[in-house]
Amino acid sequence: MHPPRRGFTTVLARALTGAVTAALLVAASAAVAQEKITYNMAWLPQGSSIGVIVAKEQGFFRELGLEANIVRGYGGNRTANELDQGQFEFGYVDPISLVLNRANGGKIRMIGALNTRWPAGICFDIKRHQPKTPADMKGLLLGGGSASPVHNVVPAWLEQNGQPKDTVRLLRMDPAVVDASLIEGRIDLAECWRASNRAVTQKQANAAGVTLGWIEYSDFGLDAYGSGFAASEDVIRKRPEVVKKFLRASYRGYAYALANPEKAADLMVKAFPTTDRAVALAQIKDMSDLLVDPQVKANGLGYLREDRMRATVQFVDKAFALNGKVKPQDTYTNEMLTP
């Protein structure tokens, strides 16, 4: 065999160099195209944010040109206020925190539903108490975190059900000890949130031989949304395509979790290794129930109903004596859910 001619070698080398350079340019271009965003979970990793976690782990964000950072939060009020201040682009925000933020001059909106109905209930040890209605809770002691909205929500909810607002005695506590205090019998009642602390409380109860029961707020007149995706009006106005891509990838992640809860739990543990997989799986299954609103299923995941948003704002208005300061139409938008 004759060695290749010098001209051919040179051409081949140039071609290979050009191919490598082109590949590097494509890779560099792809890297530049990735727009960075941050999502605040409002608390520690839990099933409520599984769609965003799945979207990151499965590359759904990257496919749309987004580089997503997921961070823990420190409660609803702080998350809402920090979102309004521009510390991150997207947050898991409850409507109470959102309305209070706007009442104080903030400019954030719900951009997609996650908990399509109020996900909280009041938990109790059925060996000690077995209330069936709000009236059955007369004189019982309910513990809640010192900054928890439960201290305003429960009195308004009781009145909504024809009961004096002081029917239940409320105790402000360190949020870290509320669940354990219920299990140990130091309080009679505690607020338990689906896709969040209810699964944690259930695990503690199982270990202690306690059987939990609960009354759902939504079964007794509280027609309100729970937490959902929120963004500032500034981000919505200036970066609408980024908002739409975030929502598209995130709801794709939730759809994946609905269809594959076991795999979603594995992805959550992969992303956050200290996660208790059994608790995460229970939370994810809760989200599967909370995420879909049968009345607007045809509109796709995330759609916010005008009637429920109005009812939500009206309840918060009464619970916190806002006197109509916040208008329902200013608290949400469905425009970012369109492709």
C-alpha positions as CSV (number, residue, x, y, z in Angstrom):
1,M,0.0,0.0,0.0
2,H,1.2,3.4,-0.9
3,P,1.0,6.1,1.8
4,P,-1.6,8.9,1.1
5,R,-0.4,11.8,-0.8
6,R,0.5,15.0,1.2
7,G,-2.3,16.9,-0.4
8,F,-4.8,14.3,0.6
9,T,-3.5,14.3,4.2
10,T,-3.7,18.0,4.4
11,V,-7.2,18.1,3.1
12,L,-8.2,15.3,5.4
13,A,-6.7,17.1,8.4
14,R,-8.3,20.3,7.5
15,A,-11.7,18.5,7.1
16,L,-11.3,16.9,10.5
17,T,-10.3,20.2,12.1
18,G,-13.2,21.9,10.5
19,A,-15.6,19.2,11.8
20,V,-14.3,19.4,15.3
21,T,-14.4,23.2,15.2
22,A,-18.0,23.1,13.9
23,A,-19.0,20.6,16.7
24,L,-17.4,22.8,19.3
25,L,-19.2,25.9,17.9
26,V,-22.5,24.0,18.0
27,A,-21.8,22.9,21.6
28,A,-20.8,26.4,22.6
29,S,-23.9,27.9,20.9
30,A,-26.1,25.4,22.8
31,A,-24.5,26.3,26.1
32,V,-24.9,30.0,25.4
33,A,-28.6,29.4,24.5
34,Q,-29.4,28.0,28.0
35,E,-31.1,30.7,29.9
36,K,-30.7,30.4,33.7
37,I,-33.7,30.4,35.9
38,T,-34.3,29.7,39.6
39,Y,-37.3,28.0,41.2
40,N,-38.0,28.3,44.9
41,M,-39.9,25.4,46.5
42,A,-41.0,27.5,49.5
43,W,-39.9,24.7,51.8
44,L,-37.7,21.6,51.7
45,P,-37.9,19.1,48.8
46,Q,-41.3,17.4,48.8
47,G,-43.9,16.0,46.5
48,S,-45.5,19.4,45.8
49,S,-42.5,20.3,43.6
50,I,-42.1,16.9,42.0
51,G,-42.9,18.2,38.5
52,V,-40.1,20.8,38.5
53,I,-37.6,18.2,39.9
54,V,-38.6,15.6,37.3
55,A,-38.3,18.3,34.5
56,K,-34.7,19.1,35.6
57,E,-33.6,15.5,36.1
58,Q,-35.2,14.3,32.8
59,G,-33.8,17.2,30.8
60,F,-37.1,18.8,29.9
61,F,-35.9,22.3,30.8
62,R,-32.7,21.9,28.8
63,E,-34.6,20.8,25.7
64,L,-36.3,24.2,25.8
65,G,-33.1,26.2,26.4
66,L,-33.5,26.6,30.1
67,E,-30.9,25.9,32.9
68,A,-33.0,25.5,36.0
69,N,-31.8,25.8,39.6
70,I,-34.1,24.5,42.3
71,V,-33.7,25.9,45.8
72,R,-35.3,25.3,49.1
73,G,-37.5,28.0,50.7
74,Y,-38.4,29.2,54.2
75,G,-42.2,29.4,54.1
76,G,-44.9,30.9,52.0
77,N,-44.7,34.6,53.1
78,R,-41.0,34.8,52.7
79,T,-41.1,33.1,49.3
80,A,-43.8,35.4,48.0
81,N,-41.9,38.5,49.2
82,E,-38.5,37.4,47.8
83,L,-40.2,36.5,44.5
84,D,-41.6,40.0,44.4
85,Q,-38.1,41.4,45.1
86,G,-36.7,39.6,42.1
87,Q,-34.5,37.1,44.0
88,F,-35.6,34.3,41.7
89,E,-37.9,33.9,38.7
90,F,-40.5,31.4,39.9
91,G,-41.8,30.2,43.2
92,Y,-44.3,27.7,44.8
93,V,-46.6,30.2,46.4
94,D,-49.8,29.8,48.4
95,P,-52.7,32.3,47.6
96,I,-52.7,33.7,51.2
97,S,-49.1,34.8,50.9
98,L,-49.7,36.1,47.4
99,V,-52.7,38.2,48.4
100,L,-51.0,39.5,51.4
101,N,-48.0,40.4,49.3
102,R,-50.2,42.3,46.9
103,A,-52.1,44.0,49.8
104,N,-48.7,45.4,50.8
105,G,-47.9,46.8,47.4
106,G,-46.3,43.6,45.8
107,K,-46.7,42.7,42.2
108,I,-46.8,38.9,41.9
109,R,-49.3,36.7,40.2
110,M,-50.3,33.0,40.1
111,I,-49.3,31.7,36.6
112,G,-50.4,28.1,37.0
113,A,-52.4,25.9,39.4
114,L,-50.8,23.0,41.3
115,N,-53.1,22.3,44.2
116,T,-56.4,22.8,42.4
117,R,-58.3,22.7,45.7
118,W,-57.2,23.6,49.3
119,P,-54.8,20.8,50.3
120,A,-54.9,21.2,54.0
121,G,-56.9,19.5,56.7
122,I,-57.0,19.3,60.5
123,C,-55.4,16.1,61.8
124,F,-56.0,14.3,65.1
125,D,-55.4,11.1,66.9
126,I,-58.7,9.1,66.5
127,K,-58.1,7.3,69.8
128,R,-58.4,10.6,71.6
129,H,-60.8,12.6,69.4
130,Q,-63.1,11.8,66.5
131,P,-64.6,15.1,65.2
132,K,-66.8,14.7,62.2
133,T,-67.6,18.4,61.7
134,P,-66.2,21.8,62.7
135,A,-68.7,21.9,65.6
136,D,-67.2,18.7,67.0
137,M,-63.9,20.5,67.6
138,K,-65.3,22.8,70.3
139,G,-62.8,23.4,73.1
140,L,-60.0,21.4,71.4
141,L,-56.4,22.8,71.1
142,L,-55.0,23.3,67.7
143,G,-51.2,23.9,67.3
144,G,-49.8,25.8,64.4
145,G,-46.5,27.4,63.6
146,S,-46.0,30.9,65.0
147,A,-46.2,32.5,61.5
148,S,-48.7,30.0,60.0
149,P,-51.8,31.3,58.3
150,V,-53.8,28.7,60.3
151,H,-54.3,31.3,63.0
152,N,-56.4,33.4,60.6
153,V,-57.8,30.6,58.4
154,V,-59.4,28.5,61.1
155,P,-61.5,31.4,62.8
156,A,-62.8,32.5,59.3
157,W,-63.5,28.9,58.3
158,L,-65.3,28.2,61.6
159,E,-67.5,31.3,61.1
160,Q,-68.1,30.1,57.5
161,N,-69.6,27.0,59.0
162,G,-71.8,28.8,61.5
163,Q,-69.5,28.3,64.5
164,P,-68.0,31.0,66.8
165,K,-64.5,31.8,65.6
166,D,-63.1,30.8,69.0
167,T,-64.7,27.3,68.9
168,V,-61.1,25.9,68.5
169,R,-58.4,27.1,70.8
170,L,-55.3,28.1,68.8
171,L,-51.7,27.8,70.1
172,R,-48.7,29.4,68.3
173,M,-45.8,27.0,68.4
174,D,-42.3,26.5,66.9
175,P,-43.3,24.9,63.6
176,A,-40.6,22.2,64.1
177,V,-42.5,20.7,67.0
178,V,-46.1,20.8,65.9
179,D,-46.3,17.3,64.3
180,A,-44.5,15.7,67.2
181,S,-46.7,17.5,69.7
182,L,-49.8,16.0,68.0
183,I,-48.4,12.5,68.1
184,E,-47.4,12.9,71.7
185,G,-50.8,14.2,72.7
186,R,-49.6,17.6,73.9
187,I,-52.1,19.2,71.4
188,D,-55.4,17.9,70.2
189,L,-55.3,19.1,66.6
190,A,-52.7,20.1,64.0
191,E,-52.9,21.3,60.5
192,C,-51.7,18.7,57.9
193,W,-51.0,19.5,54.3
194,R,-51.3,17.0,51.5
195,A,-48.2,16.5,49.4
196,S,-46.3,18.1,52.3
197,N,-46.2,17.5,56.0
198,R,-49.2,15.0,56.2
199,A,-47.0,12.2,54.9
200,V,-44.3,13.1,57.5
201,T,-46.9,13.2,60.3
202,Q,-48.3,9.9,59.1
203,K,-44.9,8.3,59.3
204,Q,-44.4,9.5,62.8
205,A,-47.9,8.3,63.8
206,N,-47.2,4.8,62.4
207,A,-44.0,4.6,64.4
208,A,-45.8,5.6,67.6
209,G,-48.8,3.4,67.0
210,V,-51.1,6.4,66.5
211,T,-53.9,6.3,64.0
212,L,-54.5,9.6,62.3
213,G,-57.8,11.0,61.2
214,W,-58.5,14.4,59.6
215,I,-61.1,16.8,58.4
216,E,-60.6,18.5,55.1
217,Y,-61.3,22.2,55.0
218,S,-62.5,21.8,51.4
219,D,-65.2,19.4,52.6
220,F,-66.7,22.1,54.8
221,G,-67.0,25.2,52.6
222,L,-63.4,26.3,51.8
223,D,-63.5,26.5,48.0
224,A,-60.0,27.8,47.4
225,Y,-56.9,27.1,45.5
226,G,-53.8,25.9,47.3
227,S,-50.3,26.7,46.2
228,G,-49.3,27.1,42.6
229,F,-46.6,28.6,40.4
230,A,-46.1,32.3,40.7
231,A,-43.9,35.0,39.1
232,S,-43.6,38.7,39.3
233,E,-45.4,40.9,36.9
234,D,-42.0,42.2,35.8
235,V,-40.8,38.7,34.8
236,I,-44.1,38.0,33.1
237,R,-43.9,41.2,31.1
238,K,-40.2,41.1,30.2
239,R,-39.6,37.4,29.7
240,P,-42.9,35.9,28.6
241,E,-41.3,33.1,26.5
242,V,-39.1,32.0,29.4
243,V,-42.2,31.9,31.6
244,K,-44.1,29.8,29.0
245,K,-41.1,27.4,28.7
246,F,-40.8,27.0,32.4
247,L,-44.5,26.1,32.7
248,R,-44.4,23.7,29.7
249,A,-41.4,21.8,31.0
250,S,-42.8,21.7,34.6
251,Y,-46.2,20.5,33.7
252,R,-44.6,17.9,31.5
253,G,-42.7,16.8,34.6
254,Y,-46.0,16.6,36.6
255,A,-47.6,14.6,33.9
256,Y,-44.6,12.2,34.0
257,A,-45.0,11.9,37.8
258,L,-48.7,11.2,37.5
259,A,-48.0,8.3,35.1
260,N,-44.8,7.1,36.9
261,P,-45.0,7.8,40.6
262,E,-42.3,5.2,41.5
263,K,-39.9,6.5,39.0
264,A,-40.6,10.1,40.0
265,A,-39.8,9.2,43.6
266,D,-36.5,7.7,42.5
267,L,-35.7,10.9,40.6
268,M,-36.5,13.0,43.7
269,V,-34.1,10.9,45.8
270,K,-31.5,11.2,43.1
271,A,-31.8,15.0,43.1
272,F,-32.0,15.3,46.9
273,P,-30.3,12.2,48.5
274,T,-31.5,12.9,52.0
275,T,-35.2,12.6,51.0
276,D,-37.2,9.8,52.6
277,R,-38.4,7.8,49.5
278,A,-41.5,6.4,51.2
279,V,-42.6,9.9,52.3
280,A,-41.8,11.3,48.9
281,L,-43.9,8.7,47.2
282,A,-46.9,9.4,49.4
283,Q,-46.6,13.1,48.6
284,I,-46.3,12.4,44.9
285,K,-49.5,10.4,45.0
286,D,-51.2,13.2,46.9
287,M,-50.2,15.6,44.0
288,S,-51.7,13.2,41.5
289,D,-55.0,13.7,43.2
290,L,-54.6,17.5,43.7
291,L,-53.2,18.5,40.3
292,V,-56.1,17.7,38.1
293,D,-59.3,19.8,38.2
294,P,-62.1,17.7,36.6
295,Q,-64.1,20.8,35.8
296,V,-61.4,22.3,33.5
297,K,-59.5,19.1,32.6
298,A,-59.9,20.0,28.9
299,N,-57.9,23.2,29.3
300,G,-54.8,21.2,30.4
301,L,-52.8,21.2,33.6
302,G,-52.4,24.5,35.4
303,Y,-55.5,26.3,34.3
304,L,-56.9,28.7,36.9
305,R,-60.6,29.0,37.2
306,E,-62.1,32.5,37.6
307,D,-64.7,31.4,40.0
308,R,-62.3,29.6,42.3
309,M,-59.8,32.4,42.2
310,R,-62.5,34.8,43.2
311,A,-63.6,32.6,46.0
312,T,-60.0,32.2,47.2
313,V,-59.4,35.9,47.3
314,Q,-62.7,36.6,49.0
315,F,-61.9,34.1,51.8
316,V,-58.4,35.5,52.3
317,D,-59.9,39.0,52.3
318,K,-62.3,38.0,55.1
319,A,-59.7,36.0,57.1
320,F,-57.2,38.9,57.1
321,A,-59.7,41.8,57.1
322,L,-58.3,43.3,53.9
323,N,-61.5,45.2,53.0
324,G,-61.4,44.5,49.3
325,K,-57.9,45.8,48.9
326,V,-56.9,43.1,46.4
327,K,-59.0,42.4,43.3
328,P,-59.2,38.7,42.2
329,Q,-58.4,39.6,38.5
330,D,-55.0,41.1,39.7
331,T,-53.9,37.9,41.3
332,Y,-53.5,35.5,38.4
333,T,-53.2,35.0,34.7
334,N,-53.7,32.0,32.3
335,E,-51.9,33.7,29.4
336,M,-48.5,32.1,30.1
337,L,-50.0,28.5,29.8
338,T,-50.4,29.0,26.0
339,P,-47.6,27.6,23.8
